Protein backbone atom coordinates (compact mmCIF):
# COMPACT_ATOMS: atom_id res chain seq x y z
CA UNK A 1 0.00 0.00 0.00
CA UNK A 2 2.86 2.38 0.81
CA UNK A 3 4.34 1.70 -2.64
CA UNK A 4 1.06 2.61 -4.32
CA UNK A 5 0.73 5.83 -2.32
CA UNK A 6 4.36 6.78 -3.00
CA UNK A 7 3.86 6.02 -6.69
CA UNK A 8 0.80 8.26 -6.81
CA UNK A 9 2.76 11.03 -5.09
CA UNK A 10 5.47 10.71 -7.74
CA UNK A 11 2.91 10.85 -10.53
CA UNK A 12 1.38 13.94 -8.93
CA UNK A 13 4.78 15.61 -8.68
CA UNK A 14 5.62 14.73 -12.28
CA UNK A 15 2.27 16.04 -13.49
CA UNK A 16 2.69 19.25 -11.51
CA UNK A 17 -0.32 18.52 -9.33
CA UNK A 18 1.54 18.75 -6.03
CA UNK A 19 -0.44 21.81 -5.00
CA UNK A 20 0.95 24.95 -3.43
CA UNK A 21 3.97 26.93 -4.47
CA UNK A 22 7.52 25.79 -3.79
CA UNK A 23 9.38 27.67 -1.05
CA UNK A 24 12.34 28.35 -3.34
CA UNK A 25 13.12 27.62 -6.99
CA UNK A 26 16.01 25.27 -6.17
CA UNK A 27 14.06 23.37 -3.53
CA UNK A 28 11.24 22.16 -5.77
CA UNK A 29 13.42 19.95 -8.04
CA UNK A 30 15.15 18.44 -4.99
CA UNK A 31 11.81 17.60 -3.39
CA UNK A 32 10.46 16.15 -6.64
CA UNK A 33 13.59 14.00 -6.99
CA UNK A 34 13.35 12.71 -3.41
CA UNK A 35 9.68 11.83 -3.95
CA UNK A 36 10.53 10.01 -7.17
CA UNK A 37 13.28 8.00 -5.45
CA UNK A 38 11.01 7.21 -2.50
CA UNK A 39 8.37 5.98 -4.96
CA UNK A 40 10.90 3.55 -6.44
CA UNK A 41 11.14 1.88 -3.00
CA UNK A 42 14.75 0.81 -3.53
CA UNK A 43 14.14 -0.51 -7.08
CA UNK A 44 17.05 1.41 -8.59
CA UNK A 45 20.80 0.92 -9.04
CA UNK A 46 22.03 4.40 -8.11
CA UNK A 47 20.46 7.68 -6.94
CA UNK A 48 22.90 10.35 -8.13
CA UNK A 49 23.50 14.05 -7.55
CA UNK A 50 26.12 15.85 -9.64
CA UNK A 51 27.19 19.36 -8.69
CA UNK A 52 27.40 22.23 -11.16
CA UNK A 53 30.75 23.92 -11.75
CA UNK A 54 28.97 27.18 -12.50
CA UNK A 55 27.09 27.20 -9.18
CA UNK A 56 23.77 26.21 -10.74
CA UNK A 57 21.30 23.63 -9.49
CA UNK A 58 22.64 20.09 -9.18
CA UNK A 59 21.68 17.41 -11.71
CA UNK A 60 19.71 14.66 -9.95
CA UNK A 61 18.79 11.36 -11.56
CA UNK A 62 18.39 7.67 -10.81
CA UNK A 63 19.68 4.71 -12.78
CA UNK A 64 17.24 1.80 -12.81
CA UNK A 65 17.40 -1.72 -14.23
CA UNK A 66 14.23 -2.81 -16.05
CA UNK A 67 13.41 -6.22 -17.40
CA UNK A 68 14.85 -9.67 -16.78
CA UNK A 69 17.78 -11.66 -18.15
CA UNK A 70 18.90 -10.82 -21.69
CA UNK A 71 16.08 -8.30 -22.04
CA UNK A 72 17.19 -6.23 -19.04
CA UNK A 73 18.13 -2.64 -19.76
CA UNK A 74 19.28 0.31 -17.68
CA UNK A 75 17.41 3.62 -17.91
CA UNK A 76 17.90 7.13 -16.56
CA UNK A 77 15.01 8.55 -14.53
CA UNK A 78 14.66 12.27 -13.80
CA UNK A 79 11.86 13.86 -11.76
CA UNK A 80 9.57 15.92 -13.95
CA UNK A 81 10.48 14.07 -17.15
CA UNK A 82 8.13 11.37 -18.37
CA UNK A 83 10.67 10.06 -20.90
CA UNK A 84 13.19 7.49 -19.74
CA UNK A 85 16.45 7.23 -21.62
CA UNK A 86 18.12 3.87 -22.15
CA UNK A 87 21.85 3.74 -21.40
CA UNK A 88 24.64 1.32 -22.30
CA UNK A 89 26.52 -0.19 -19.35
CA UNK A 90 30.19 -1.16 -19.47
CA UNK A 91 32.39 -2.48 -16.68
CA UNK A 92 35.58 -0.54 -15.86
CA UNK A 93 37.33 -2.53 -13.13
CA UNK A 94 35.16 -2.04 -10.03
CA UNK A 95 33.29 0.92 -11.54
CA UNK A 96 30.53 1.03 -14.14
CA UNK A 97 30.40 3.38 -17.11
CA UNK A 98 26.90 4.38 -18.18
CA UNK A 99 26.90 5.82 -21.73
CA UNK A 100 23.94 8.03 -22.62
CA UNK A 101 22.44 8.10 -26.12
CA UNK A 102 24.13 11.43 -26.80
CA UNK A 103 27.56 9.95 -26.06
CA UNK A 104 27.95 11.47 -22.59
CA UNK A 105 29.42 9.09 -20.03
CA UNK A 106 28.74 8.75 -16.33
CA UNK A 107 31.29 6.69 -14.39
CA UNK A 108 30.11 5.43 -10.98
CA UNK A 109 32.64 3.84 -8.62
CA UNK A 110 31.62 1.17 -6.14
CA UNK A 111 31.88 3.72 -3.29
CA UNK A 112 29.35 6.03 -5.00
CA UNK A 113 31.75 8.62 -6.37
CA UNK A 114 30.56 9.72 -9.80
CA UNK A 115 32.21 11.56 -12.68
CA UNK A 116 30.52 12.68 -15.88
CA UNK A 117 32.04 13.62 -19.23
CA UNK A 118 30.55 14.79 -22.51
CA UNK A 119 27.92 17.20 -23.78
CA UNK A 120 24.26 17.01 -24.63
CA UNK A 121 21.14 15.79 -22.89
CA UNK A 122 23.11 14.26 -20.04
CA UNK A 123 24.45 17.70 -19.03
CA UNK A 124 27.74 16.05 -18.16
CA UNK A 125 29.86 19.03 -19.21
CA UNK A 126 28.15 21.30 -16.65
CA UNK A 127 27.97 18.74 -13.83
CA UNK A 128 31.30 16.86 -13.76
CA UNK A 129 31.39 15.30 -10.26
CA UNK A 130 29.12 14.19 -7.47
CA UNK A 131 27.92 11.30 -5.32
CA UNK A 132 25.50 8.42 -5.77
CA UNK A 133 23.59 6.39 -3.19
CA UNK A 134 23.28 2.67 -3.81
CA UNK A 135 19.81 1.27 -4.34
CA UNK A 136 18.52 -2.27 -4.10
CA UNK A 137 19.30 -3.35 -7.68
CA UNK A 138 22.67 -4.81 -8.73
CA UNK A 139 25.07 -2.61 -10.68
QUICOR-V391152 format. One record per residue. N is the residue number from 1. SS is DSSP state (h for helix, s for strand, l for the rest). Layout:
BEGIN
n = (N & N)
ss = (SS & SS)
END
This chain:
BEGIN
n = (1 & 2 & 3 & 4 & 5 & 6 & 7 & 8 & 9 & 10 & 11 & 12 & 13 & 14 & 15 & 16 & 17 & 18 & 19 & 20 & 21 & 22 & 23 & 24 & 25 & 26 & 27 & 28 & 29 & 30 & 31 & 32 & 33 & 34 & 35 & 36 & 37 & 38 & 39 & 40 & 41 & 42 & 43 & 44 & 45 & 46 & 47 & 48 & 49 & 50 & 51 & 52 & 53 & 54 & 55 & 56 & 57 & 58 & 59 & 60 & 61 & 62 & 63 & 64 & 65 & 66 & 67 & 68 & 69 & 70 & 71 & 72 & 73 & 74 & 75 & 76 & 77 & 78 & 79 & 80 & 81 & 82 & 83 & 84 & 85 & 86 & 87 & 88 & 89 & 90 & 91 & 92 & 93 & 94 & 95 & 96 & 97 & 98 & 99 & 100 & 101 & 102 & 103 & 104 & 105 & 106 & 107 & 108 & 109 & 110 & 111 & 112 & 113 & 114 & 115 & 116 & 117 & 118 & 119 & 120 & 121 & 122 & 123 & 124 & 125 & 126 & 127 & 128 & 129 & 130 & 131 & 132 & 133 & 134 & 135 & 136 & 137 & 138 & 139)
ss = (l & h & h & h & h & h & h & h & h & h & h & h & h & h & h & l & l & l & l & l & l & l & l & l & h & h & h & h & h & h & h & h & h & h & h & h & h & h & h & h & l & l & l & l & l & s & s & s & s & s & s & l & l & l & l & l & l & l & s & s & s & s & s & s & s & s & l & l & h & h & h & l & s & s & s & s & s & l & l & l & l & l & l & l & s & s & s & s & s & s & s & s & l & l & s & s & s & s & s & l & l & l & l & l & s & s & s & s & l & l & l & l & s & s & s & s & s & l & l & l & l & l & l & l & l & l & l & l & s & s & s & s & s & s & l & l & l & l & l)
END
